[in-house]
Amino acid sequence: MKSNFDIKKLVRPNIAELQPYSSARDEYVGEANIFLDANENSLGSAVQGKFNRYPDPKQWELKEKLARIKKVKPSQIFFGNGSDEAIDLLYRAFCEPQKDSALIFPPTYGMYKVQANIHNSPVVEIPLNEDFSLPVEKIIQIINPAIKMMFICSPNNPTGNLIRKKDILTILDCFKGLVVVDEAYIDFSNADSMLSEIENYGNLVVLQTFSKAWGMAGLRLGMAFAQAETIEILNKIKYPYNINQVTQEYVIKALSNLPQKEDMVNTLLQQRKVLEEKLSELEIVEKIYPSDANFILVKTLNAPAIYNDLIKSGIIVRNRSNVNLCNNCLRITVGTASENEQLIEQLAKIGAGLFKNVTA
Ligand SMILES: *Cc1c(COP(=O)(O)O)cnc(C)c1O
């Protein structure tokens, strides 16, 4: 269905009226070979490599290549310095500080709340259901005009589960604000991305990232997809040259290595299965939550103790014990076969120690 959503009614008035900064490279169109417009250093760089020119502020080559892969239009793509930049800009564009709020569903990714706090926007929290599904009825009851957006993480971090598409569509139909679906882990799931719904819902924003399946966390590139009118608002308020040249070049290369990314995803999925099997044999493991991501949430007998013992042997996992609904849970990223073996070996040793103490 086609909604009659109008993004112009949602954006903050000062952003609607904002005259954005116009960079040298924004103002020049056409062919040139002498660039004396941006006060760059025409001699070169103080390091090997050519970095003396500002990068493309709108990253068009990258957007065109990605658009083909994702089956969207280049004008429906925004790139941020990590997904976190897109989250930040969404608050800045749509939430009046101290007035407009965002709705989040803990346990979930921490940045939604941190960015709200930085921006001084109130956060409304409704916990996920016991099975980590979306509390649809409660959401429908609570939504009001002061809530400008909500963040649905699917697959969710740290619980690992996918959120039912049917539930997200129900919310998209009822809610007049933005529904931001964070799909950082979607490549590890069999389910379809929500991207195909961008055309149908003006209030849908989908976030993805090059940090996980693509293995490029160090380059910092996050994606936001939405209808072009929404993307234009983000473009208007971003830093002019927010994506550096090295990142643009390397990600363009990566996009032509799609099979390599798919191979890595398949290997990690196999390893996830191995890890799940091995973990289930350990006495200290109480429950393994089903995962649609590259990590597994594991309920243990004593997460803080196990966490500390693992650190002593040089293995770091994430202790999520103090998180809502995640008592005694560790979040374990799927590693290489060898890393996973070493983890299991250490967990077995830790378990033997814990049980010795219990019986002694
Ligand atoms: C890792 C992760 C991201 C990615 O953030 P980047 O800034 O793109 O590295 C986004 N959302 C969630 C839920 C994540 O777990």
The ligand as an SDF file (V2000), in Angstrom:
LIG
                    3D

 15 15  0  0  0  0  0  0  0  0999 V2000
   27.4390   -3.1230   14.9310 C   0  0  0  0  0  0  0  0  0  0  0  0
   26.1190   -2.4560   14.8280 C   0  0  0  0  0  0  0  0  0  0  0  0
   25.9530   -1.3470   14.0020 C   0  0  0  0  0  0  0  0  0  0  0  0
   27.0660   -0.8540   13.1500 C   0  0  0  0  0  0  0  0  0  0  0  0
   27.5240    0.3590   13.5110 O   0  0  0  0  0  0  0  0  0  0  0  0
   28.6330    1.0670   12.5900 P   0  0  0  0  0  0  0  0  0  0  0  0
   28.6620    2.4320   13.1970 O   0  0  0  0  0  0  0  0  0  0  0  0
   28.1000    1.0560   11.1860 O   0  0  0  0  0  0  0  0  0  0  0  0
   29.8930    0.2980   12.7310 O   0  0  0  0  0  0  0  0  0  0  0  0
   24.6950   -0.7790   13.9020 C   0  0  0  0  0  0  0  0  0  0  0  0
   23.6520   -1.2670   14.5820 N   0  0  0  0  0  0  0  0  0  0  0  0
   23.7830   -2.3290   15.3830 C   0  0  0  0  0  0  0  0  0  0  0  0
   22.6020   -2.8730   16.0670 C   0  0  0  0  0  0  0  0  0  0  0  0
   25.0220   -2.9400   15.5450 C   0  0  0  0  0  0  0  0  0  0  0  0
   25.1290   -3.9910   16.3650 O   0  0  0  0  0  0  0  0  0  0  0  0
  1  2  1  0
  2  3  1  0
  2 14  2  0
  3  4  1  0
  3 10  2  0
  4  5  1  0
  5  6  1  0
  6  7  2  0
  6  8  1  0
  6  9  1  0
 10 11  1  0
 11 12  2  0
 12 13  1  0
 12 14  1  0
 14 15  1  0
M  END
$$$$
